Amino acid sequence: MSQSLIVLPDDTAKPILDLIGAAAKSIRIKMFALSEPQILSALIQAHQRAVKIRVMLNPARRRGEIQNKGSCSVLRAAGIDVLESNPAFAVTHEKSMVIDDTIALIGSLNWEPENFEKTRDYAIITTDANEVGEVIDCFEADWSRQPFPRASSQR
């Protein structure tokens, strides 16, 4: 099992941009808030390389404030599949990404400019097959609006 830690703002968006840039076949993202221009651009470039990208974004904050509308428009205009997070939950606060079914990033940070410049956040990158598989399974359940039959801690 291989894991590494991203510490923000020290590490900047570079490790995330590198992961997106290295994707060869697929990217799955589930994110509370996404507006970082560099990441949006990297996703569009990956899509242009024929990487299959699916993005789930939380549509509104608990108080009803709409979010991610601009990012959804930009990504959809580029031909990227974007879906609002699973309506079974008032908020999807998850921040995750899976690259090529083999690398998962799970973090505390929203992908907004201030999170890469002014806040202390962490993200873990893992290649552990069980951890990556569980993130994929949860993504697929939420994407298809199905229950997530969570595996035990030992898959």
Steps between C-alpha positions, in 0.01 A plus 500: 500500500626842410376824651617858491380815670427838342521792743344828398566774434866388501470244217278721279269347237795336322453142633134504393585652163771235454250221571253641249780547247611138542151352451490269198146359502269633772442757772217494754456807720255560782540849643315740727634813327710531185599828339881491474576611141817289472310184591212579263754555223686177582173305489414646160848412372461144632162473327665615176748210544197265500504440876147409614409751772199500729455771759244519780462839663292605798228734365438723804617572850277411795355853507401465135780709348558365148856392429694343215265638233781667307726197524220269385445723198869511410544124532180414314587742219826306460306172471577368849230302681385696806229401744372656819589291803255239623175672611460237773730723706440863595870563436779291352805638673732234360815600314637211297653412165589166342748483214502201263333275762834472683566824690263673742531843653291563811524840662356770716539783251256647255658571164461875512785753465503600867542138610827479311626831632356584842375195687656206678371183341615147435447235238617141489594329178471123515559213261368237741261294286245458782490873577484600134231238437283629780524860374403374152207297638366801691539725196316252276219459754453875529530555124227242433293609804523157658567402861866463590541153647818588683752222513637396833833649597657196334382475139 
